[in-house]
C-alpha cells in the first residue's frame, strides 16, 4: 500500500481563490451586460426630430487656449454652419501665447460664413478653472444677442454643415435643455487605437446614455466638445458660475441642469469629430490622468475601490485563464474565458463605431490596466500638490470637483 503525502491545502486554497475570483468577475459581467443601461450599445444617436417653423437664434461659444495649430481644421466648419436662423460665433481667446485670436480672425476673413467675434477675458481669478472662465465671458458676450440656445464647442471640434440645425431640431422636438454629442475622437496612431475607443466605452459604462435621457434618474453627463444648452436653463442653473471649480466641466454642467429640473440628452456623434491628435501614449496619459482622481472626488477610499473593481472586472478573466491552464483547473479557466468573452463582446460595438478591427477586443484587459495606472498616477500627482493640469494651468484645489454648485 502506498503512502500518501500531506494534503496540499495551500494549493487547494489558491485554486479555490482563482475559481471564486473568476466566478465573481463573470457575475459582474453578467450584471454589466444586462443591468447597466445597455451601455455597450452604440445606437444612441440624435433622436428623431422635426424642423421648427421658426428657427431660434443661437450663439456658438468656443473657448480656446493655445489652439492655433488645430483651428484651421475645425473653426471653418463652425463658421460654415448651414443654419436657417440667426447664429454667430464667439471665440474666447483664453490668454493664448500662440496667436490663437489672430489665427481665428484670419480664418474668418478667408472663409466667411457666420459672424465671428473674438474676445479675451484675461487670466481667471482664484476659484475658476480656465475653460469655465472663458465660457463665462463667451456667454456674457452672447447675452447681448438674446439667443435661445448656446452651442458650447471646443476649439478642436469639426462639425458637419448641418450639425447646428440638427442639434436645435432635436432639442426643440424633444423638449431637451441640453443636447450633447460625444465627438468621434481621432484614431490613427497605435496608441489611439488601443486607448481612445476604450475611453468612450468606459465613459458610457459610468454614464449610460439611455439613463441620462430618462426623466427622474440621477444619471447626468454631457460631452464638452459639443453641448447645445438652452439659455434659459443655463441662467436657471447659474451656468457656469455654479460649477466654476469643475475640472470635469461637461459632467458638472449636465448635473447642474438636471438638478434644476432640466432634461438632458447625450449620445454618440455621426459627423462631429475631434481633430486633436494624441500620437504618443504620454499624450493620452495626460488626457486621462489630469482628471481621473477628480472624478473620484479625491477620495482614497474611492480610489481603492476603483482599483479593486478594475482588477476584478477586467484583469481577473485573463489571469484566471492563464492560472487555470497552468494548474490544470478547467473550472477556473472556463469561468475566466467566459468572462473575457463577454467583456470582448461588449467592446465590439464601440470598435465598430470607431472603424477598428475586432481583434482589438481581447486586448481590453491590457487597456484597462493602463487606465488603472493612469488613475493611480492622477492620485499621486494630486497628493504631491500638482493637481489637475491642462494647457499650462494646474488646478490643485481640493474642492475642484465636478459636483460643485
SULJO-V72849 format. One record per backbone hydrogen bond with DSSP energy under -1.0 kcal/mol. CO is the residue of the C=O (numbers start at 1). NH is the residue of the N-H. If there is no record, write none. Layout:
co=<CO | CO>
nh=<NH | NH>
//
This chain:
co=<7 | 8 | 9 | 10 | 11 | 12 | 13 | 14 | 15 | 16 | 17 | 18 | 19 | 20 | 21 | 22 | 23 | 24 | 25 | 26 | 27 | 28 | 29 | 30 | 31 | 36 | 38 | 43 | 44 | 57 | 57 | 58 | 59 | 60 | 61 | 62 | 64 | 67 | 70 | 71 | 71 | 74 | 75 | 76 | 78 | 79 | 81 | 86 | 88 | 89 | 90 | 91 | 92 | 92 | 93 | 99 | 100 | 101 | 102 | 103 | 104 | 105 | 106 | 107 | 108 | 115 | 117 | 119 | 125 | 129 | 130 | 131 | 132 | 133 | 134 | 135 | 136 | 137 | 138 | 139 | 142 | 143 | 148 | 149 | 150 | 151 | 152 | 154 | 156 | 158 | 160 | 161 | 162 | 163 | 164 | 165 | 166 | 167 | 168 | 169 | 170 | 171 | 171 | 177 | 178 | 179 | 180 | 182 | 184 | 189 | 190 | 191 | 192 | 195 | 196 | 197 | 198 | 199 | 200 | 201 | 202 | 203 | 208 | 209 | 214 | 223 | 226 | 227 | 228 | 229 | 230 | 231 | 232 | 233 | 234 | 238 | 240 | 241 | 243 | 244 | 247 | 248 | 249 | 250 | 251 | 252 | 253 | 254 | 255 | 256 | 257 | 258 | 263 | 263 | 265 | 267 | 271 | 272 | 273 | 280 | 281 | 282 | 283 | 284 | 285 | 286 | 288 | 288 | 291 | 293 | 294 | 296 | 299 | 300 | 301 | 302 | 303 | 304 | 305 | 306 | 307 | 308 | 309 | 310 | 310 | 311 | 315 | 316 | 317 | 318 | 319 | 320 | 321 | 322 | 323 | 324 | 329 | 330 | 331 | 332 | 333 | 334 | 335 | 336 | 337 | 338 | 339 | 340 | 341 | 342 | 343 | 344 | 347 | 348 | 349 | 350 | 351 | 352 | 357 | 358 | 360 | 361 | 363 | 364 | 365 | 366 | 367 | 368 | 369 | 370 | 371 | 372 | 373 | 374 | 375 | 376 | 377 | 378 | 379 | 380 | 381 | 382 | 388 | 390 | 393 | 395 | 397 | 399 | 401>
nh=<9 | 12 | 13 | 14 | 15 | 16 | 17 | 18 | 19 | 20 | 21 | 22 | 23 | 24 | 25 | 26 | 27 | 28 | 29 | 30 | 31 | 32 | 33 | 34 | 35 | 39 | 41 | 45 | 268 | 148 | 149 | 88 | 151 | 90 | 153 | 92 | 94 | 71 | 73 | 74 | 75 | 78 | 79 | 80 | 81 | 114 | 83 | 58 | 60 | 117 | 62 | 119 | 64 | 94 | 95 | 103 | 104 | 105 | 106 | 107 | 108 | 109 | 110 | 111 | 112 | 89 | 91 | 93 | 128 | 133 | 134 | 135 | 136 | 137 | 138 | 139 | 140 | 141 | 142 | 143 | 145 | 146 | 231 | 59 | 229 | 61 | 227 | 157 | 275 | 273 | 163 | 82 | 166 | 167 | 168 | 169 | 170 | 171 | 172 | 173 | 174 | 175 | 176 | 230 | 265 | 228 | 267 | 269 | 274 | 193 | 194 | 195 | 196 | 199 | 200 | 201 | 202 | 203 | 204 | 205 | 206 | 207 | 212 | 213 | 217 | 226 | 181 | 152 | 179 | 150 | 234 | 235 | 236 | 237 | 239 | 242 | 243 | 244 | 246 | 129 | 249 | 252 | 253 | 254 | 255 | 256 | 257 | 258 | 259 | 260 | 262 | 261 | 177 | 178 | 180 | 182 | 160 | 184 | 158 | 284 | 285 | 286 | 287 | 288 | 289 | 290 | 291 | 292 | 295 | 298 | 297 | 299 | 303 | 304 | 305 | 306 | 307 | 308 | 309 | 310 | 311 | 312 | 313 | 314 | 315 | 316 | 319 | 320 | 321 | 322 | 323 | 324 | 325 | 326 | 327 | 329 | 333 | 334 | 335 | 336 | 337 | 338 | 339 | 340 | 341 | 342 | 343 | 344 | 345 | 346 | 347 | 348 | 351 | 352 | 353 | 354 | 356 | 355 | 360 | 361 | 363 | 364 | 367 | 368 | 369 | 370 | 371 | 372 | 373 | 374 | 375 | 376 | 377 | 378 | 379 | 380 | 381 | 382 | 383 | 384 | 386 | 385 | 395 | 393 | 390 | 388 | 400 | 401 | 404>
//
